[in-house]
Amino acid sequence: MDDASQPDAPTRRDAIKYGGAAIGGGLLAGCTGGNGTDAPGESNETDSSNESATESDESYSVTMEPVGTVEFDAVPETWLPYTGDYADMGVALGQADGLTGIGVRARFGTHLYDELPGVSVAEDDLTELWQDGTGKERFYELEADVHLIDPNFMINRLEWDRGDVDEIATQVGPFIGNTSFTRVYDWHEYRYYGLYEAFETVAEVFQERARYEAFEQLHDGVLSDVQSRLPAETPDVAVLYPAEVPPETFYPYRIGDGIQSKHWRDLEVGDALAAEGVADAQAGGGEIDYETLLEIDPDVLAIRLQGEITEEYFESEIASHLRNHEVASELQAVQNDRIIYGGLTYQGPIIHLFQLERAARGLYPDEFGDEQLFDRQRVADIVTGAFDDE
């Protein structure tokens, strides 16, 4: 890191300060780059500690572990996430214009917004934080009012130290966020947040309660309809990330409680990898090959890929390769044409709806076909503010 980039100046926002839980350390795990083929909580609890307290006409506070309570003297105008789940939350709350950057552009599913009238994010205009490492200088350059990032993610995945976090928090803007896309990191010893719990907290940061409640209502209706149409017996799925394309080995991802797996849990599938004790890639699990997969022989192969993945690309680069592979062709999922797209790693409330729909179609084509399972215009209206919140 370039320490010369640190300005010797008063804090940018003296009225914003931390309280509550300390920012813990943990095992330094590093982070891989963004070429699209590298490997690297969801819960149903509610918690009244997420309610913001209005202290005056403008100041308010928001509480989220591991940081604790953050006080705001005004609603943030610019904001910076690292992962696409928090980026999507901010966009859902109508804050796209204030989004200044992202960890890795390819891992943020902005292409999905193309289906929402009036909603867009200019991905090329976003500063990419990961550039052979994530230096503090980019945080100074962007000057975000708030960082929607778990500080422990910066410490344990990106090799910052506590001093780096405190410096940016005081010199630029506070951190508030919780690493909940997965639950396998051994350093995460504090509360996890489900998708809509984290989303509710972000709504408090931006004071956008009405938009949050509109999304929650839409989500609950879509999920209820989809689940009412699921078969009595659902398949066992292996979620895999190709180590290369076309794939010869894969990084395994277990369907745990993290936000990244919410659409699989919503569809009530079994976890073929967990049933055989295969370690998750994010917990240090190694690559697995076709011989190992043949021993597991899952009902469905769900191949996770980053970026915009068309049906044509998936067929030519993934599915046809497996069908023509000497070993992969012996898998029952391949023989039964049960190779489906597994989605993106990071999903907020908008991306989740798209991933739930595509996964439902892939798993149960006879039931869902090419049906649109949620109203695009309704989502767009919530994002743009053209909705009735009563």
N, C-alpha and C positions, 0 to 999 in steps of 0.2 A: 504494500500500500504506500501511496505517496503522501508522507506526512507534510510535505510542503504545501499541500492543498488545503490545510486547515487554517481558516482565517482567524486572526486574533481580534475578535470583535465581541460585543455584547450579545446575549442570547437574542434569537430572532423573535421569540414569543415568550416574554418573561412570565406571563400569566399561566402558561401551560406547565404543569409539573406532575411528577409521578407520586403515587401513594400506594399502599397495600403491598402486594406480594413482591418479593425480590426477583430479579432476573437471574435465573440459575444458570450454571455452566453445564458441562457434560463432555462426553466423548466427542472429539473433533473427527468428523466423518468426511469432510470435503464435499465437493459437488462436481458433477460432470457437466460438460458443455451442452450446446444446443444444436446438434446436427440431426436431431429427429430420430436417432436409433440408439441413444444411450439410456442406460437405466438409472435410475437415480443412484375425524371421529364423528363418527356420527352417533348421536344418542337421542333419546326421546325425552330427556329430562327437561324441565323448565326451571328457571332460577330467577327469583325476583331481584337478584343483585344486578341484573342487566338493565334495570330501569334507570333512565337518566334523571338526574335531579336538577331542576331549573332553579338557579340561585338568583338570577336577575333576568331582565328582559333579554340579555344576550348570552350570559355565561351559563354553563351547564357542565355536568360531569358524566362520564361513561366508565363503567367498570367491566374489565375482562381479564381473566387470568392469561398469562402469568404476570402481566404488568401491574394490575390492580386498577386503581382509579386514576383516570386522566381528566384534567379540567380544561375546558375550552372557553375562551373568551369570545369566540365567534364561530360560526359554522365554517369548516374548512372549505376553501375554494379550490385548492390544488391538492392532489393526493397521489400516493405512490404505493402500489402493492408489489410483491415479488412474484407471487403465483397467480395463475389465471382464475382460481376460485374467488379470491378477494377482488380481483379486477372485474369479474362478472357481477359480483354483488354491487359494486359501485355503479356500473353501467345500468343495472336493473333499477337503481334508485335515481336515475336521471342525471348522473354525475359524469358522463362521458367527457364533457368538455374540459373537466379539471384533471383528467388522467394524464400523467406526465411520462410514465415509463412502465416497464415490466421486466421481470427477470430474464425470460427467454421468450421472444415473440412467437416462435413456432408452437409453444405450449399454451397459448391463449387463443381459444377458438373464435376469433373475431369473424371468420367467414360465416358463422351461423347467423349473425345479425343481418345478413343480406336478405333473409326471409322475413324480416320485421320492418314494415314500412316506417320510414323516418328514423330508424335506429342504425347507427354506424359508428365504428371506431377506425380511425386511420392508423392501421397497425404500423405502417412505415414511419409515421411521425413519432412513435413511441421510442424513447431512449431505451436501449437494451442494457440492463444492469450487468448481466453476465458477459464479460469480455475477457476470457481467460482468467477469471476471478472477478470478484465484485468489490471494487475500491470505494472508499468514502468520497472521493472527489466527485463521483457522479451524483451522490446525494446532495453535495453542496451546489453543484451546477443546477440541479432541478429545483431546489428550494421548496419542496412540498410542505404544505401546511400540516399534513399528517401522513404517517407511514403505516399502512394497513399490513403490518408484518409482525409476526411473532419474533421478538428479539432473540429468543433462544434458537430460532432457525438460523439467524445470522451467525450466532456463536458456534453452533454445533454442525451446521451444514456448509457454512461459507467461511469459517475460520476467522471470524471477527473475535474480539475479546470484549469483555464487559466495558472497558474504557471506550472502545470504538462506538458501542451502542449509546452509552451515556453522552458521548461527545455530540453525536448526530442528534440525539433527542433534545439536547439543550441548545445547540447552536443552530439547528434547522427546524425540526418539528418532532413531536412525540411519536413513539411506536405504540400501536395497539393492534393485536391480532393473536391468533391461536393456531398452531400447526395441527389441523384436524383432518387433512386429506388422507392421512394414514395414522394408524395407531401402533406402529411397530418400533418407533424410535425409543431406545432405552433411556434417553435423557428427558423424555416427556413424562414427568412424574406428577403433573398437575392436571386439573380438569380439562377434559376434551369438550368441544362444542360440536353439535350436529349442524348440518347445513343451515337449517332455519334458525337455530340458536345463534350461530355466527352472523347470519344475515340480519337478524334482529338487532344485534349489537352494532353492526355497521350502519344500520338505519338510524340508530341513536346518534352515532357520530355525525351523520349528515342531517339529523332532525327530519327524517323522511318516514314517519310512522305510517302515514296513509298508503304510500306505495308498498311498504313491507306487508301491510295487512291485505292489500289487494293481491299481491303475489301469493301470500299464504293461502288465501281463499281459492285462488285459481289452482295452485298446486294440489290442495286437498281434494278438489273436485276431480282433477285429472287422475290423480292416483286412485281415488275410490273407483272411478269408472274402469281403469285398466285392471286393477286387482279383482274386480267383480267378474272379469272375463278370463282369468287365468285358469288353466286346466287343474284338475285335482292333483295330478302328479306333474311336478316340474323337473327339468333335467339337471344333471350335475355339470357344471361349467368349469373349464380351466381358462383363466384369464392370463394371457401371455403377451410379452412385448418382444418383438424380434430383435436379436442381437445384431442382425444384418438383414438386408433385403436384396434378393429373396432369402428367406430365413433357413438356417441350418440349426441354430440353437436359439433359445428364448430365455428371457428373464421372467420368472414366475411371480405372479401377483395374487395373493390370497384375497378372497372376498371377506374382508374383515369389517370392522365398524367405522372405518374412515369415510369421509365424504366422497372420496374417489370411487367408492363401491356402492353408493346409495342406489343407483339405478338397478344394480343386480339384486340388492336386498329387496327393493320395491317389487321386483319380478319374482321373488321368492325362490330363486334357484339354489341348488346345492353347490358347495365349493369342492370340486374334485381334487384340487391341490392340497387343501387343508386336510381332507379325509385321508390322504396318504402321507401326511407329515412333511410336505415339501415346504422349505423355508422361503419366506417372502424376500424378493430381491431388495426391498428397502430395509430389510433387517439383516442384510449381509448374505442372503442366499445367492448361490451361484447360478450359472446358466444350466439349463436342462436341454437335452437333445431328444430326438425322435424315439430313440430306444427307451428312454425314461418315460416319455409320454405314452408309449405303447404299453408299458407296465401299468400305468394309471388308466389309460383308455377312457377318457371322459366322454360324456354324451355330446358335448358341444365344445368347440374351440373358439374362444373369443379373443381375437387378435387386436391388441391395443396399439394404436399408432398416433403420433402427434401431427398436427397440421390438418389441412383440408384433404380428406381422403374420399375420392369419388368411388362409385361402385366399379367403374372400369379399372381404376388403379388397383383396387383391392382384388379384383378377379385376376388381373394379369400378373401382379407381383406377389400375391399371397396364395389365393385359393388354387389357381392352376398349378403353381409350384408344388403344393402339397399333394394334389391329385396325381401328379406325375412323379412324385418322389418314391423311391424304392421302399423306404420304411414308412414314411408318413401315410402313404396310400393304404396301409394296413389298418390305420386307426378307424374305429367305427364312426367317429365324427366326420371323417373325410369320406368314407364310403356312403354315409347317409346324407351327404351334402349339408353338414351342420357346422360349417366354418363361417363365423360371422364377425363383423367389425366390433371391436371392444370399446371404442370411444377414446376420449382424451383423459389424461390423468386428472386435470383440474376442472371442476365444474361448480359454478355458482347456480343461482336459481334459474337463469335463462338456459344456460348450457345443459343443465340437468334435464330440463323438459325435452330438449332435442335428443339427448342421449337415452332417456327413458323410451322415447318413441322409437328410435332406431333399433334399440335392443329388443323391444317388444316385437317389432316387425321381424327381426332376424330370428328370434327364438320361436315365435308363433305365427308364421306367415299365413296359415289357414284362417286364423282368427283376426289378425290385424291388417294383413295385406299391405297395401300402400296408403292406408288410412292416416290422415292427420289427426293425431290424438290430442292436440291442444290448439286453441284459437290464436293464430299468429297476430291477428289484428288486436286482440285483447291484450296480449303481451306488449305489443308496440304502444298501445294507448296508455298502459301503466307507466312504461318507461318515459314516454314523452309528456305525461301529465294530463292526457286527454281522457280521463276516466272519472266516473262518479264514485267518490269514496264514502258515500253514505250507505 
